Amino acid sequence: MKAKCSLCKGEIKTTFLDKLNGTIVKTGEGETSKTYNVCRDCQKEHKENLKEKILEL
């Protein structure tokens, strides 16, 4: 399964251990929690405001 970045819609590559080369951001709590994949470039670009940027979607 190929993952796409929620912000830039680009494909997220994997490391040699088959892990995402980026991060996963969780919003909400319990059953209302949603997960968003974010690529390494967007993660670096938005640093402190990453979660707020995700919530704007």
C-alpha distance matrix in Angstrom:
0.0 3.8 6.5 9.8 13.2 15.3 18.4 18.1 15.0 14.0 10.8 10.6 10.9 10.7 13.9 15.1 14.6 10.8 11.7 11.1 14.0 15.3 15.9 15.3 18.3 19.5 22.1 24.5 25.6 25.0 23.5 23.7 21.3 18.3 15.7 14.9 12.8 15.3 15.2 18.0 20.3 20.4 20.9 23.9 25.2 25.6 26.3 28.6 27.8 24.0 24.1 26.7 24.8 21.8 24.4 25.8 22.7
3.8 0.0 3.8 6.7 10.1 12.7 15.4 14.7 11.7 10.4 7.0 7.3 8.0 9.0 12.6 14.5 14.7 10.9 11.2 9.6 11.8 12.9 14.1 14.0 17.0 18.8 21.4 24.2 25.7 25.7 24.4 24.0 21.4 18.1 15.2 13.5 10.9 12.7 12.2 15.0 16.9 17.2 18.1 20.9 22.0 22.6 23.6 26.2 25.3 21.6 22.2 24.6 22.3 19.7 22.6 23.6 20.6
6.5 3.8 0.0 3.8 6.8 9.2 12.1 11.9 9.3 8.6 6.0 5.5 7.8 9.1 12.7 15.4 15.2 11.7 10.7 8.1 10.1 10.3 11.0 10.7 13.4 15.4 17.9 20.9 22.7 23.0 22.0 21.2 18.5 15.0 11.9 9.9 7.1 9.1 9.2 12.4 14.4 14.1 14.9 17.9 19.0 19.2 20.2 22.6 21.6 17.9 18.4 20.9 18.6 16.0 18.9 20.1 17.3
9.8 6.7 3.8 0.0 3.8 6.3 8.8 8.3 5.5 5.5 4.5 5.6 9.0 11.3 14.9 18.0 18.2 14.9 13.5 10.2 11.2 10.5 11.4 11.2 13.1 15.4 17.3 20.5 22.9 23.7 22.6 21.3 18.6 15.0 12.1 9.2 6.7 7.7 7.9 11.6 12.6 11.8 13.4 16.4 16.7 17.0 18.6 21.1 19.6 16.0 16.8 18.7 16.0 13.7 16.8 17.3 14.5
13.2 10.1 6.8 3.8 0.0 3.8 5.5 5.7 4.7 5.4 6.2 6.2 10.0 12.4 15.6 19.0 19.2 16.3 14.2 10.5 10.6 8.8 9.5 9.6 10.9 13.7 15.4 18.9 21.6 23.0 22.4 20.6 17.7 14.2 11.3 7.7 5.3 4.7 5.4 9.1 9.8 8.3 10.0 13.1 13.2 13.2 15.0 17.4 15.9 12.4 13.6 15.4 12.6 10.6 14.1 14.5 12.2
15.3 12.7 9.2 6.3 3.8 0.0 3.8 6.2 5.6 8.1 9.7 10.0 13.7 15.9 18.9 22.4 22.2 19.3 16.9 13.4 13.8 11.3 10.8 9.9 9.9 12.0 12.9 16.3 19.3 20.9 20.1 17.9 15.4 11.8 9.7 6.1 5.8 5.9 8.2 11.7 12.0 9.4 11.0 14.3 13.8 12.9 15.0 16.7 14.4 11.1 11.5 12.8 10.0 7.6 10.7 11.1 8.5
18.4 15.4 12.1 8.8 5.5 3.8 0.0 3.8 5.8 8.2 10.8 11.3 14.9 17.5 20.2 23.9 24.1 21.5 19.0 15.2 14.7 12.0 12.0 11.9 11.5 14.0 14.6 18.0 21.3 23.4 23.0 20.4 17.9 14.6 12.7 9.0 8.5 6.8 8.3 11.1 10.2 7.2 9.6 12.3 10.9 10.3 13.1 14.9 12.5 9.7 11.0 11.6 8.1 7.2 10.5 10.0 8.1
18.1 14.7 11.9 8.3 5.7 6.2 3.8 0.0 3.8 5.4 8.8 10.2 13.6 16.7 19.6 23.1 23.9 21.3 19.2 15.5 14.4 12.6 13.6 14.2 14.6 17.4 18.2 21.7 24.9 26.8 26.2 23.8 21.4 17.9 15.7 11.9 10.4 8.4 8.2 10.9 9.3 7.4 10.7 12.7 11.2 11.8 14.8 17.2 15.2 12.6 14.5 15.0 11.4 11.0 14.3 13.3 11.3
15.0 11.7 9.3 5.5 4.7 5.6 5.8 3.8 0.0 3.8 6.7 8.9 12.4 15.6 18.9 22.2 22.9 19.8 18.2 14.6 14.4 13.1 14.1 14.2 15.0 17.5 18.5 21.8 24.8 26.2 25.2 23.0 20.7 17.0 14.8 11.3 9.7 9.0 9.1 12.4 11.7 10.3 13.1 15.6 14.7 15.1 17.8 20.1 18.1 15.1 16.4 17.2 13.8 12.5 15.5 14.8 12.0
14.0 10.4 8.6 5.5 5.4 8.1 8.2 5.4 3.8 0.0 3.8 6.4 9.4 12.9 16.1 19.3 20.5 17.6 16.3 12.9 12.2 11.7 13.7 14.6 16.2 19.0 20.7 24.1 26.9 28.2 27.4 25.6 22.9 19.3 16.5 13.0 10.4 9.3 7.8 10.7 10.1 10.0 12.8 14.8 14.4 15.7 17.9 20.8 19.4 16.4 18.2 19.5 16.1 15.0 18.4 18.0 15.5
10.8 7.0 6.0 4.5 6.2 9.7 10.8 8.8 6.7 3.8 0.0 3.8 6.3 9.7 13.2 16.1 17.2 14.2 13.4 10.3 10.2 10.7 12.9 13.9 16.2 19.0 21.2 24.6 26.9 27.8 27.0 25.7 22.9 19.3 16.2 13.1 10.0 9.6 7.9 10.7 11.3 11.8 13.8 16.0 16.4 17.7 19.4 22.4 21.3 18.0 19.6 21.5 18.5 16.8 20.3 20.4 17.8
10.6 7.3 5.5 5.6 6.2 10.0 11.3 10.2 8.9 6.4 3.8 0.0 3.8 6.7 10.0 13.2 14.1 11.3 10.0 6.7 6.4 7.2 9.7 11.2 14.1 17.1 19.7 23.2 25.2 26.1 25.7 24.7 21.5 18.2 14.8 11.9 8.3 7.7 5.6 8.1 9.8 10.7 11.7 13.9 15.2 16.4 17.4 20.4 19.9 16.5 18.1 20.5 17.9 16.2 19.8 20.6 18.4
10.9 8.0 7.8 9.0 10.0 13.7 14.9 13.6 12.4 9.4 6.3 3.8 0.0 3.8 6.9 9.9 11.4 8.9 8.5 6.2 5.6 8.3 11.3 13.3 16.6 19.6 22.6 26.0 27.8 28.5 28.1 27.5 24.2 21.1 17.5 15.1 11.3 10.8 8.2 9.3 11.3 13.2 13.8 15.4 17.2 18.8 19.3 22.6 22.6 19.2 21.0 23.7 21.2 19.7 23.3 24.2 22.1
10.7 9.0 9.1 11.3 12.4 15.9 17.5 16.7 15.6 12.9 9.7 6.7 3.8 0.0 3.8 6.7 7.6 5.3 5.2 4.5 5.1 8.5 11.1 13.1 16.7 19.5 22.8 26.0 27.3 27.7 27.6 27.4 24.0 21.3 17.6 15.8 12.2 12.3 10.2 10.7 13.5 15.4 15.1 16.8 19.2 20.5 20.4 23.5 23.9 20.4 21.9 25.0 23.0 21.2 24.7 26.1 24.2
13.9 12.6 12.7 14.9 15.6 18.9 20.2 19.6 18.9 16.1 13.2 10.0 6.9 3.8 0.0 3.8 5.3 5.2 5.3 6.4 6.0 9.7 12.3 14.7 18.4 21.2 24.7 27.9 28.9 29.3 29.5 29.6 26.1 23.7 19.9 18.4 14.8 14.6 12.3 11.7 14.8 17.1 16.2 17.3 20.3 21.7 21.0 24.1 25.1 21.9 23.5 26.7 25.1 23.5 27.0 28.6 27.0
15.1 14.5 15.4 18.0 19.0 22.4 23.9 23.1 22.2 19.3 16.1 13.2 9.9 6.7 3.8 0.0 3.8 5.4 7.4 9.6 9.8 13.4 15.8 18.0 21.7 24.2 27.9 30.9 31.5 31.6 31.9 32.2 28.8 26.5 22.9 21.7 18.2 18.3 16.1 15.5 18.4 20.8 19.9 20.9 23.9 25.5 24.6 27.7 28.8 25.6 27.1 30.4 28.8 27.2 30.6 32.3 30.5
14.6 14.7 15.2 18.2 19.2 22.2 24.1 23.9 22.9 20.5 17.2 14.1 11.4 7.6 5.3 3.8 0.0 3.8 5.6 8.9 10.2 13.3 14.8 16.5 20.2 22.3 26.0 28.8 29.1 28.9 29.2 29.9 26.5 24.6 21.1 20.5 17.4 18.0 16.5 16.2 19.6 21.5 20.1 21.5 24.7 25.7 24.5 27.2 28.3 25.1 26.1 29.6 28.4 26.5 29.6 31.7 30.1
10.8 10.9 11.7 14.9 16.3 19.3 21.5 21.3 19.8 17.6 14.2 11.3 8.9 5.3 5.2 5.4 3.8 0.0 3.8 6.7 8.9 11.9 13.3 14.5 18.3 20.4 24.0 26.7 27.3 27.0 27.0 27.5 24.3 22.0 18.5 17.8 14.7 15.7 14.5 15.0 18.3 19.8 18.9 20.8 23.6 24.4 23.7 26.4 27.1 23.6 24.5 27.8 26.4 24.2 27.3 29.3 27.3
11.7 11.2 10.7 13.5 14.2 16.9 19.0 19.2 18.2 16.3 13.4 10.0 8.5 5.2 5.3 7.4 5.6 3.8 0.0 3.8 6.4 8.7 9.6 11.1 14.8 17.0 20.7 23.6 24.2 24.3 24.5 24.9 21.4 19.3 15.7 14.9 11.9 12.7 11.9 12.2 15.8 17.0 15.6 17.8 20.6 21.2 20.3 22.8 23.5 20.1 20.9 24.4 23.2 21.0 24.1 26.2 24.6
11.1 9.6 8.1 10.2 10.5 13.4 15.2 15.5 14.6 12.9 10.3 6.7 6.2 4.5 6.4 9.6 8.9 6.7 3.8 0.0 3.8 5.4 6.9 8.7 12.4 15.1 18.5 21.7 22.9 23.4 23.6 23.4 19.9 17.3 13.6 12.1 8.6 9.1 8.2 9.0 12.5 13.4 12.4 14.8 17.3 17.9 17.4 20.1 20.5 16.9 18.0 21.3 19.8 17.7 21.0 22.9 21.2
14.0 11.8 10.1 11.2 10.6 13.8 14.7 14.4 14.4 12.2 10.2 6.4 5.6 5.1 6.0 9.8 10.2 8.9 6.4 3.8 0.0 3.8 7.0 10.0 13.3 16.6 19.8 23.3 24.8 25.8 26.2 25.6 22.0 19.4 15.7 13.5 9.9 8.8 6.6 6.1 9.5 11.2 10.3 11.9 14.7 15.8 15.4 18.5 19.2 15.9 17.8 20.8 19.1 17.8 21.3 22.8 21.5
15.3 12.9 10.3 10.5 8.8 11.3 12.0 12.6 13.1 11.7 10.7 7.2 8.3 8.5 9.7 13.4 13.3 11.9 8.7 5.4 3.8 0.0 3.8 7.2 10.0 13.5 16.5 20.1 21.8 23.2 23.8 22.9 19.3 16.8 13.1 10.8 7.5 5.7 4.4 4.2 7.9 8.5 7.0 9.4 12.0 12.6 12.1 15.0 15.5 12.2 14.0 17.1 15.5 14.2 17.8 19.4 18.4
15.9 14.1 11.0 11.4 9.5 10.8 12.0 13.6 14.1 13.7 12.9 9.7 11.3 11.1 12.3 15.8 14.8 13.3 9.6 6.9 7.0 3.8 0.0 3.8 6.5 9.9 13.1 16.6 18.2 19.6 20.5 19.6 15.8 13.7 10.1 8.4 6.1 5.4 6.6 7.1 10.4 9.7 7.4 10.6 13.0 12.4 11.5 13.6 13.9 10.5 11.4 14.9 14.0 12.3 15.4 17.6 16.9
15.3 14.0 10.7 11.2 9.6 9.9 11.9 14.2 14.2 14.6 13.9 11.2 13.3 13.1 14.7 18.0 16.5 14.5 11.1 8.7 10.0 7.2 3.8 0.0 3.8 6.6 10.0 13.3 14.8 16.1 16.7 15.9 12.2 10.0 6.4 5.6 4.7 6.1 8.8 10.4 13.3 11.8 9.9 13.4 15.2 13.9 13.3 14.6 14.3 10.7 10.4 13.9 13.4 10.8 13.5 16.1 15.1
18.3 17.0 13.4 13.1 10.9 9.9 11.5 14.6 15.0 16.2 16.2 14.1 16.6 16.7 18.4 21.7 20.2 18.3 14.8 12.4 13.3 10.0 6.5 3.8 0.0 3.8 6.6 10.2 12.2 14.2 15.1 13.6 10.0 8.2 5.6 5.1 6.4 7.3 10.7 12.3 14.4 12.1 10.1 13.7 14.9 12.6 12.1 12.6 11.8 8.4 7.0 10.6 10.8 8.1 10.2 13.3 12.9
19.5 18.8 15.4 15.4 13.7 12.0 14.0 17.4 17.5 19.0 19.0 17.1 19.6 19.5 21.2 24.2 22.3 20.4 17.0 15.1 16.6 13.5 9.9 6.6 3.8 0.0 3.8 6.8 8.5 10.4 11.5 10.1 6.4 5.6 4.5 6.4 9.0 10.8 14.3 16.0 18.2 15.7 13.8 17.4 18.3 15.7 15.2 14.9 13.9 11.0 8.4 11.5 12.5 9.4 10.2 13.8 13.4
22.1 21.4 17.9 17.3 15.4 12.9 14.6 18.2 18.5 20.7 21.2 19.7 22.6 22.8 24.7 27.9 26.0 24.0 20.7 18.5 19.8 16.5 13.1 10.0 6.6 3.8 0.0 3.8 6.8 9.6 10.6 8.2 5.3 5.4 6.5 8.2 11.5 13.0 16.7 18.5 20.1 17.1 15.6 19.1 19.4 16.3 16.2 15.2 13.5 11.3 7.8 9.9 11.5 8.6 7.9 11.7 11.8
24.5 24.2 20.9 20.5 18.9 16.3 18.0 21.7 21.8 24.1 24.6 23.2 26.0 26.0 27.9 30.9 28.8 26.7 23.6 21.7 23.3 20.1 16.6 13.3 10.2 6.8 3.8 0.0 3.8 7.0 8.2 5.7 4.2 6.5 9.0 11.5 14.9 16.7 20.4 22.3 23.9 20.9 19.4 22.7 23.0 19.7 19.5 18.0 16.3 14.6 11.0 12.4 14.5 11.8 10.1 13.7 14.0
25.6 25.7 22.7 22.9 21.6 19.3 21.3 24.9 24.8 26.9 26.9 25.2 27.8 27.3 28.9 31.5 29.1 27.3 24.2 22.9 24.8 21.8 18.2 14.8 12.2 8.5 6.8 3.8 0.0 3.8 6.4 5.7 4.9 8.4 10.8 13.9 17.1 19.1 22.8 24.4 26.5 23.7 21.8 25.1 25.8 22.6 21.9 20.4 19.2 17.5 14.0 15.7 18.0 15.3 13.8 17.5 17.7
25.0 25.7 23.0 23.7 23.0 20.9 23.4 26.8 26.2 28.2 27.8 26.1 28.5 27.7 29.3 31.6 28.9 27.0 24.3 23.4 25.8 23.2 19.6 16.1 14.2 10.4 9.6 7.0 3.8 0.0 3.8 5.5 5.6 9.3 11.7 15.3 18.3 20.9 24.4 26.3 28.6 26.0 24.2 27.6 28.6 25.6 24.9 23.7 22.6 20.6 17.2 19.2 21.1 18.0 16.8 20.4 20.1
23.5 24.4 22.0 22.6 22.4 20.1 23.0 26.2 25.2 27.4 27.0 25.7 28.1 27.6 29.5 31.9 29.2 27.0 24.5 23.6 26.2 23.8 20.5 16.7 15.1 11.5 10.6 8.2 6.4 3.8 0.0 3.8 5.4 8.3 11.3 14.9 18.1 21.0 24.6 26.9 29.1 26.5 25.2 28.8 29.5 26.7 26.4 25.5 24.0 21.7 18.4 20.2 21.6 18.2 17.0 20.3 19.4
23.7 24.0 21.2 21.3 20.6 17.9 20.4 23.8 23.0 25.6 25.7 24.7 27.5 27.4 29.6 32.2 29.9 27.5 24.9 23.4 25.6 22.9 19.6 15.9 13.6 10.1 8.2 5.7 5.7 5.5 3.8 0.0 3.8 6.5 10.1 13.2 16.7 19.3 23.1 25.5 27.3 24.4 23.3 26.9 27.2 24.2 24.3 23.3 21.4 19.3 15.8 17.1 18.5 15.2 13.6 16.7 16.0
21.3 21.4 18.5 18.6 17.7 15.4 17.9 21.4 20.7 22.9 22.9 21.5 24.2 24.0 26.1 28.8 26.5 24.3 21.4 19.9 22.0 19.3 15.8 12.2 10.0 6.4 5.3 4.2 4.9 5.6 5.4 3.8 0.0 3.8 6.8 10.1 13.5 16.0 19.7 22.0 24.0 21.2 19.9 23.5 24.1 21.3 21.1 20.3 18.7 16.3 13.1 15.0 16.3 12.9 12.0 15.5 14.8
18.3 18.1 15.0 15.0 14.2 11.8 14.6 17.9 17.0 19.3 19.3 18.2 21.1 21.3 23.7 26.5 24.6 22.0 19.3 17.3 19.4 16.8 13.7 10.0 8.2 5.6 5.4 6.5 8.4 9.3 8.3 6.5 3.8 0.0 3.8 6.7 10.3 13.0 16.7 19.3 21.2 18.5 17.6 21.4 21.8 19.3 19.6 19.4 17.6 14.7 11.9 14.0 14.3 10.6 10.5 13.6 12.2
15.7 15.2 11.9 12.1 11.3 9.7 12.7 15.7 14.8 16.5 16.2 14.8 17.5 17.6 19.9 22.9 21.1 18.5 15.7 13.6 15.7 13.1 10.1 6.4 5.6 4.5 6.5 9.0 10.8 11.7 11.3 10.1 6.8 3.8 0.0 3.8 6.8 9.8 13.3 15.9 18.0 15.7 14.7 18.5 19.3 17.2 17.4 17.8 16.3 13.0 11.0 13.7 13.6 9.9 11.1 14.1 12.5
14.9 13.5 9.9 9.2 7.7 6.1 9.0 11.9 11.3 13.0 13.1 11.9 15.1 15.8 18.4 21.7 20.5 17.8 14.9 12.1 13.5 10.8 8.4 5.6 5.1 6.4 8.2 11.5 13.9 15.3 14.9 13.2 10.1 6.7 3.8 0.0 3.8 6.4 10.0 12.9 14.7 12.2 11.8 15.6 16.1 14.4 15.1 16.1 14.4 10.8 9.7 12.3 11.2 7.7 10.0 12.3 10.4
12.8 10.9 7.1 6.7 5.3 5.8 8.5 10.4 9.7 10.4 10.0 8.3 11.3 12.2 14.8 18.2 17.4 14.7 11.9 8.6 9.9 7.5 6.1 4.7 6.4 9.0 11.5 14.9 17.1 18.3 18.1 16.7 13.5 10.3 6.8 3.8 0.0 3.8 6.7 9.8 11.9 10.2 10.0 13.7 14.6 13.8 14.4 16.2 15.1 11.3 11.4 14.2 12.5 9.7 12.8 14.6 12.7
15.3 12.7 9.1 7.7 4.7 5.9 6.8 8.4 9.0 9.3 9.6 7.7 10.8 12.3 14.6 18.3 18.0 15.7 12.7 9.1 8.8 5.7 5.4 6.1 7.3 10.8 13.0 16.7 19.1 20.9 21.0 19.3 16.0 13.0 9.8 6.4 3.8 0.0 3.8 6.6 8.3 6.5 6.4 10.0 10.9 10.4 11.3 13.6 12.7 9.0 10.3 12.9 10.8 9.1 12.7 14.0 12.7
15.2 12.2 9.2 7.9 5.4 8.2 8.3 8.2 9.1 7.8 7.9 5.6 8.2 10.2 12.3 16.1 16.5 14.5 11.9 8.2 6.6 4.4 6.6 8.8 10.7 14.3 16.7 20.4 22.8 24.4 24.6 23.1 19.7 16.7 13.3 10.0 6.7 3.8 0.0 3.8 5.5 5.5 6.2 8.8 10.1 10.9 11.8 14.9 14.5 11.2 13.4 15.7 13.3 12.3 16.1 16.9 15.6
18.0 15.0 12.4 11.6 9.1 11.7 11.1 10.9 12.4 10.7 10.7 8.1 9.3 10.7 11.7 15.5 16.2 15.0 12.2 9.0 6.1 4.2 7.1 10.4 12.3 16.0 18.5 22.3 24.4 26.3 26.9 25.5 22.0 19.3 15.9 12.9 9.8 6.6 3.8 0.0 3.8 5.6 5.0 6.2 8.6 10.2 10.3 13.8 14.3 11.5 14.3 16.7 14.6 14.4 18.1 19.0 18.3
20.3 16.9 14.4 12.6 9.8 12.0 10.2 9.3 11.7 10.1 11.3 9.8 11.3 13.5 14.8 18.4 19.6 18.3 15.8 12.5 9.5 7.9 10.4 13.3 14.4 18.2 20.1 23.9 26.5 28.6 29.1 27.3 24.0 21.2 18.0 14.7 11.9 8.3 5.5 3.8 0.0 3.8 5.4 5.2 6.2 8.8 9.9 13.6 13.7 11.6 14.8 16.5 13.9 14.4 18.1 18.3 17.8
20.4 17.2 14.1 11.8 8.3 9.4 7.2 7.4 10.3 10.0 11.8 10.7 13.2 15.4 17.1 20.8 21.5 19.8 17.0 13.4 11.2 8.5 9.7 11.8 12.1 15.7 17.1 20.9 23.7 26.0 26.5 24.4 21.2 18.5 15.7 12.2 10.2 6.5 5.5 5.6 3.8 0.0 3.8 5.4 4.9 6.1 8.1 11.3 10.7 8.3 11.5 12.9 10.1 10.8 14.4 14.5 14.2
20.9 18.1 14.9 13.4 10.0 11.0 9.6 10.7 13.1 12.8 13.8 11.7 13.8 15.1 16.2 19.9 20.1 18.9 15.6 12.4 10.3 7.0 7.4 9.9 10.1 13.8 15.6 19.4 21.8 24.2 25.2 23.3 19.9 17.6 14.7 11.8 10.0 6.4 6.2 5.0 5.4 3.8 0.0 3.8 5.5 5.6 5.7 9.0 9.3 6.8 10.0 12.2 10.4 10.9 14.4 15.3 15.4
23.9 20.9 17.9 16.4 13.1 14.3 12.3 12.7 15.6 14.8 16.0 13.9 15.4 16.8 17.3 20.9 21.5 20.8 17.8 14.8 11.9 9.4 10.6 13.4 13.7 17.4 19.1 22.7 25.1 27.6 28.8 26.9 23.5 21.4 18.5 15.6 13.7 10.0 8.8 6.2 5.2 5.4 3.8 0.0 3.8 5.7 5.3 9.2 10.3 9.1 12.7 14.3 12.7 14.0 17.3 17.8 18.3
25.2 22.0 19.0 16.7 13.2 13.8 10.9 11.2 14.7 14.4 16.4 15.2 17.2 19.2 20.3 23.9 24.7 23.6 20.6 17.3 14.7 12.0 13.0 15.2 14.9 18.3 19.4 23.0 25.8 28.6 29.5 27.2 24.1 21.8 19.3 16.1 14.6 10.9 10.1 8.6 6.2 4.9 5.5 3.8 0.0 3.8 5.9 9.1 9.2 8.6 12.4 13.0 10.9 12.9 16.0 15.8 16.6
25.6 22.6 19.2 17.0 13.2 12.9 10.3 11.8 15.1 15.7 17.7 16.4 18.8 20.5 21.7 25.5 25.7 24.4 21.2 17.9 15.8 12.6 12.4 13.9 12.6 15.7 16.3 19.7 22.6 25.6 26.7 24.2 21.3 19.3 17.2 14.4 13.8 10.4 10.9 10.2 8.8 6.1 5.6 5.7 3.8 0.0 3.8 6.1 5.4 5.1 8.9 9.4 7.7 10.1 12.8 12.9 14.2
26.3 23.6 20.2 18.6 15.0 15.0 13.1 14.8 17.8 17.9 19.4 17.4 19.3 20.4 21.0 24.6 24.5 23.7 20.3 17.4 15.4 12.1 11.5 13.3 12.1 15.2 16.2 19.5 21.9 24.9 26.4 24.3 21.1 19.6 17.4 15.1 14.4 11.3 11.8 10.3 9.9 8.1 5.7 5.3 5.9 3.8 0.0 3.8 5.7 5.7 9.0 10.4 10.0 11.8 14.4 15.3 16.8
28.6 26.2 22.6 21.1 17.4 16.7 14.9 17.2 20.1 20.8 22.4 20.4 22.6 23.5 24.1 27.7 27.2 26.4 22.8 20.1 18.5 15.0 13.6 14.6 12.6 14.9 15.2 18.0 20.4 23.7 25.5 23.3 20.3 19.4 17.8 16.1 16.2 13.6 14.9 13.8 13.6 11.3 9.0 9.2 9.1 6.1 3.8 0.0 3.8 5.7 7.9 8.7 9.7 11.7 13.4 14.6 16.7
27.8 25.3 21.6 19.6 15.9 14.4 12.5 15.2 18.1 19.4 21.3 19.9 22.6 23.9 25.1 28.8 28.3 27.1 23.5 20.5 19.2 15.5 13.9 14.3 11.8 13.9 13.5 16.3 19.2 22.6 24.0 21.4 18.7 17.6 16.3 14.4 15.1 12.7 14.5 14.3 13.7 10.7 9.3 10.3 9.2 5.4 5.7 3.8 0.0 3.8 5.7 5.3 6.1 8.7 10.1 10.8 13.3
24.0 21.6 17.9 16.0 12.4 11.1 9.7 12.6 15.1 16.4 18.0 16.5 19.2 20.4 21.9 25.6 25.1 23.6 20.1 16.9 15.9 12.2 10.5 10.7 8.4 11.0 11.3 14.6 17.5 20.6 21.7 19.3 16.3 14.7 13.0 10.8 11.3 9.0 11.2 11.5 11.6 8.3 6.8 9.1 8.6 5.1 5.7 5.7 3.8 0.0 3.8 5.5 5.1 6.3 8.8 10.1 11.6
24.1 22.2 18.4 16.8 13.6 11.5 11.0 14.5 16.4 18.2 19.6 18.1 21.0 21.9 23.5 27.1 26.1 24.5 20.9 18.0 17.8 14.0 11.4 10.4 7.0 8.4 7.8 11.0 14.0 17.2 18.4 15.8 13.1 11.9 11.0 9.7 11.4 10.3 13.4 14.3 14.8 11.5 10.0 12.7 12.4 8.9 9.0 7.9 5.7 3.8 0.0 3.8 5.4 5.1 6.2 8.8 10.4
26.7 24.6 20.9 18.7 15.4 12.8 11.6 15.0 17.2 19.5 21.5 20.5 23.7 25.0 26.7 30.4 29.6 27.8 24.4 21.3 20.8 17.1 14.9 13.9 10.6 11.5 9.9 12.4 15.7 19.2 20.2 17.1 15.0 14.0 13.7 12.3 14.2 12.9 15.7 16.7 16.5 12.9 12.2 14.3 13.0 9.4 10.4 8.7 5.3 5.5 3.8 0.0 3.8 5.4 5.1 6.4 9.3
24.8 22.3 18.6 16.0 12.6 10.0 8.1 11.4 13.8 16.1 18.5 17.9 21.2 23.0 25.1 28.8 28.4 26.4 23.2 19.8 19.1 15.5 14.0 13.4 10.8 12.5 11.5 14.5 18.0 21.1 21.6 18.5 16.3 14.3 13.6 11.2 12.5 10.8 13.3 14.6 13.9 10.1 10.4 12.7 10.9 7.7 10.0 9.7 6.1 5.1 5.4 3.8 0.0 3.8 5.5 5.3 7.2
21.8 19.7 16.0 13.7 10.6 7.6 7.2 11.0 12.5 15.0 16.8 16.2 19.7 21.2 23.5 27.2 26.5 24.2 21.0 17.7 17.8 14.2 12.3 10.8 8.1 9.4 8.6 11.8 15.3 18.0 18.2 15.2 12.9 10.6 9.9 7.7 9.7 9.1 12.3 14.4 14.4 10.8 10.9 14.0 12.9 10.1 11.8 11.7 8.7 6.3 5.1 5.4 3.8 0.0 3.8 5.4 5.6
24.4 22.6 18.9 16.8 14.1 10.7 10.5 14.3 15.5 18.4 20.3 19.8 23.3 24.7 27.0 30.6 29.6 27.3 24.1 21.0 21.3 17.8 15.4 13.5 10.2 10.2 7.9 10.1 13.8 16.8 17.0 13.6 12.0 10.5 11.1 10.0 12.8 12.7 16.1 18.1 18.1 14.4 14.4 17.3 16.0 12.8 14.4 13.4 10.1 8.8 6.2 5.1 5.5 3.8 0.0 3.8 5.4
25.8 23.6 20.1 17.3 14.5 11.1 10.0 13.3 14.8 18.0 20.4 20.6 24.2 26.1 28.6 32.3 31.7 29.3 26.2 22.9 22.8 19.4 17.6 16.1 13.3 13.8 11.7 13.7 17.5 20.4 20.3 16.7 15.5 13.6 14.1 12.3 14.6 14.0 16.9 19.0 18.3 14.5 15.3 17.8 15.8 12.9 15.3 14.6 10.8 10.1 8.8 6.4 5.3 5.4 3.8 0.0 3.8
22.7 20.6 17.3 14.5 12.2 8.5 8.1 11.3 12.0 15.5 17.8 18.4 22.1 24.2 27.0 30.5 30.1 27.3 24.6 21.2 21.5 18.4 16.9 15.1 12.9 13.4 11.8 14.0 17.7 20.1 19.4 16.0 14.8 12.2 12.5 10.4 12.7 12.7 15.6 18.3 17.8 14.2 15.4 18.3 16.6 14.2 16.8 16.7 13.3 11.6 10.4 9.3 7.2 5.6 5.4 3.8 0.0
